[in-house]
């Protein structure tokens, strides 16, 4: 099994190793290899993609993103197995996501939203919207007084906690000390976004972050707004500021164009400040739903792939002295 890769190798060796890992994954998929083994192989394959990118090389971005998002979906439905499989799996997954966003942000966002809709938890999304509509009192106040928060955060957090209890008999996640400190200090709406850790919070809140603003540019503001409009009902939306208050705003999408928490308003007109932007979008997720796997067309591609692999091996052999032909050399300094 693959246990590592030499990140100090040159670009050519890293790309050579990537090609061989791709071929190995292809062959193991064709042979219907054990799923756990394939996921371990996928982890190191995605890692090799990022090493090639860091070295200045080019990769097939869509294939890399599909491999990563398949791996991510598997992790959240097999956390115990994943943690035993690879030491530091959680941190590794977070690092790989950061690297993929750095080099292929547009494609990552598009595919992430597609998968979010595939894994949407229908009942939970309905419950979130329903809970939100029942939270507000006559004066706009909310029922959750467990912690000191800005009004909208108080309303949204109550709605989330109520939906979690109704659908999963799950207690209020803000009662978990370290979660509350991370997402509620300061007790502002946008702290939910700034404190979020996908690997820890996705299972607790049953939400997945599908959009995270990179900066305050007009293009990112437009993308944030469009993502919010495209997101399924029940999605949690975070604004950077609201009016002139630095607390920002948090609301739950209750219709195609409206979001609500301490007040209900059109998504496009919620915060009344030209500098306000949607910095985070979180969709209700069912980790038990499998996503469409990465499918190879074996009958169509096998001859071409094998021919290319053989040519690559012949070229590598011609450039390596006989006494240097260890397994690791052949696989671009990837250790087996």
Secondary structure, DSSP 8 states (H G I E B T S, - for coil): ---EE-TTS-HHHHHHHHHHHHHHHHHHHHTT--HHHHHHHHHHHHHHHHHHHHTT----HHHHHHHHHHHHHHHHH-HHHHHHHSTTHHHHHHHHHHHHHHHHHHHHHHHHHHHHHHTB-HHHHHHHHHHHHHH--TTS--S--SS---HHHHHHHHHHHHHHHHHH----GGGSHHHHHHHSSS--HHHHHHT--HHHHHHHHTEEEEEE--SS-HHHHHHHHHHHHHS-TT-EEEES-BTTBTT-EEEEE-SSSEEESSSEEEGGGSS--TT--EEEEEEEB-TTS--------HHHHHHHHHHHHHHHHHHHHHTS-GGG--HHHHTTTEE-
